[in-house]
Amino acid sequence: MNSHKSTVKFPLTLKKGVWIFGTSFWLFGISERILVSLADNYLSAKDIIQLFTASFFFIGWLFLKPK
């Protein structure tokens, strides 16, 4: 009986682990883009589009949080 509970719990644990792992990578990616964009003290249209795109996908990732 215990092995059945652990096999049911494993996919949920894996989903949550992947989500947390992905969230940390999204935060790293967005912060890296911000630092690169502001490194030359000039914010171009390309930089703004990249930041908005990354932010949009990060917000979408947050909505995929497992229960």
C-alpha positions as CSV (number, residue, x, y, z in Angstrom):
1,M,0.0,0.0,0.0
2,N,2.8,2.4,0.8
3,S,4.5,1.9,-2.6
4,H,1.2,2.9,-4.4
5,K,1.1,6.2,-2.5
6,S,4.7,6.9,-3.3
7,T,4.1,6.2,-7.1
8,V,1.2,8.5,-7.1
9,K,3.1,11.2,-5.2
10,F,6.2,11.0,-7.5
11,P,4.6,12.7,-10.6
12,L,3.3,15.6,-8.4
13,T,6.7,16.0,-6.8
14,L,8.4,15.9,-10.2
15,K,6.0,18.5,-11.6
16,K,6.7,20.9,-8.7
17,G,10.4,20.4,-8.9
18,V,10.5,21.1,-12.6
19,W,8.3,24.2,-12.1
20,I,10.7,25.5,-9.3
21,F,13.7,24.7,-11.5
22,G,12.2,26.6,-14.4
23,T,11.2,29.5,-12.3
24,S,14.7,30.0,-11.1
25,F,16.0,29.9,-14.7
26,W,13.4,32.4,-15.9
27,L,14.4,34.8,-13.1
28,F,18.1,34.3,-14.0
29,G,17.3,34.9,-17.6
30,I,15.3,38.1,-17.0
31,S,17.8,39.5,-14.6
32,E,20.7,38.7,-17.1
33,R,18.7,40.5,-19.9
34,I,18.2,43.5,-17.7
35,L,21.9,43.7,-16.8
36,V,23.0,43.3,-20.4
37,S,20.5,45.9,-21.5
38,L,21.6,48.5,-19.0
39,A,25.3,47.8,-19.3
40,D,25.9,50.3,-22.0
41,N,23.5,52.9,-20.5
42,Y,21.4,52.8,-23.6
43,L,18.1,51.0,-23.9
44,S,17.3,50.1,-27.5
45,A,14.0,49.0,-29.0
46,K,15.5,45.5,-29.4
47,D,16.3,45.4,-25.7
48,I,12.8,46.4,-24.7
49,I,11.2,43.8,-27.0
50,Q,13.4,41.1,-25.5
51,L,12.6,42.1,-21.9
52,F,8.8,42.2,-22.6
53,T,9.0,38.9,-24.4
54,A,10.9,37.2,-21.6
55,S,8.5,38.8,-19.0
56,F,5.5,37.6,-20.9
57,F,6.7,34.0,-21.0
58,F,7.7,34.2,-17.4
59,I,4.2,35.3,-16.4
60,G,2.8,32.4,-18.5
61,W,5.2,30.0,-16.7
62,L,3.9,31.3,-13.3
63,F,0.3,30.4,-14.4
64,L,1.5,26.8,-15.0
65,K,2.2,26.2,-11.3
66,P,1.2,22.7,-10.4
67,K,-1.4,22.2,-7.6
